[in-house]
Amino acid sequence: MHNSSPWQGRYVTLDGMRGIAALAVALFHYNISQAPHGYLAVDFFFALSGFVLCRTYLPRWKAGLSTWAFMKQRMIRLYPLFLVGLVVTTLSAISNRYTGKGDIFEFGIIFGSLPFNLLMLPSPITMTMFPMNVPAWSLFFELVANFLLVLVLFRLPKLGLLVLCLAAGWWYGAAVLDNDGGNLGAVWDQFGISAVRTTFAFTAGVLIARLPQSRTRPRGWTGLACLAAIAAMLLLDLRSVPAGKYDLVCSMVIAPALVWVGARCEPPRLVAPAAWFLGEVSYALYAVHWALMEPLRYFKDDLGFDQVLMAFVYLGSCLALAWLCVRWIDVPTRAWLSGAMCGGSRPHSVMALMSRGEVNPAAVAKEVAGG
């Protein structure tokens, strides 16, 4: 039997912050007044991804991991839940034509966009790059950043990473101030801004990963403070501070700083299970939450249910759906794809363990990814 804690050896503080950020961006889409800066979660996600991927894959790349092998592993990680999110949000969009709730898309737009979106490519026939699942624009740029990681970023010295980061940050910072806010990236008109936004945050994460790392991560209040800080950054509404300046400081200073600090500490033991769980479901939650938005807005907007109550119902529903997707779709699908695409025998043995209930999903995911 597998007895060790599923969060053993994990960056649990980073897991928890990622989960809180996913909840905040979902709440922002559901009711902007309750998470007015929830969109800044994307900047944190990119910085965190750059850090984690560099820490995980740079040694493997130096040992001979090819670009093709790396991209196959990233597609196996990203695509199953991306596809689930696209399917459920498309079904939700189709239902809107009959319920009158949410955006009403013509069938030509729905089915004209799908061939491109199914390939994780932006739709060329709509202004919004992923009209059925709008937040998926960041997943497309995540994949592009992953490709550039092995093609360019792994080859750059730290000074080169710093120059690239500062150049992208200067361009992105100007765009944030010009638009009086950082909620940018989902539409074609902002494609260039999306690119530099991704470049800055992702490269910052890679640069942080290349800095000297602590051998130990002490458990205590610093980890808990990181969890509180990411929540405050995304939920606070400081009307006395211009939105553009607030977003600029958060996306370019606070988000990378939280990755740096969060990688060097762990939360108290009592908080670790919740932090781990939120991290486990964070990507699934991000991928599927758009589908639940309009159905549950009906209770808030049309029936007049209490907004705070409905926020908890909505987020609880998102968490439940996300966990089901992770447990019954994402983990087994990734195991199967790893065996089919990478030719390894390990995923098949892992699936057998799962079927007997001897391995938790987190351990399976770690095994599939190669440890």
Secondary structure, 3 states (H helix, E strand, C coil): CCCCCCCCCCCHHHHHHHHHHHHHHHHHHHCHHHCCCHHHHHHHHHHHHHHHHHHHHHHHHHCCCCHHHHHHHHHHHHHHHHHHHHHHHHHHHHHHHHHCCCCCCCHHHHHHHHHHHCCCCCCCCCCECCCCCHHHHHHHHHHHHHHHHHHCHHHCCHHHHHHHHHHHHHHHHHHHHHCCCCCCCCEHHHHHHHHHHHHHHHHHHHHHHHCCCCCCCCECHHHHHHHHHHHHHHHCCCCCCCHHHHHHHHHHHHHHHHHHHHCCCECCCCCHHHHHHHHHHHHHHHHHHHHHHHHHHHHHHHCCCCHHHHHHHHHHHHHHHHHHHHHHHHHHHHHHHHHHHHCCCHHHHHHHHHHCCCCCHHHHHHHHCCC
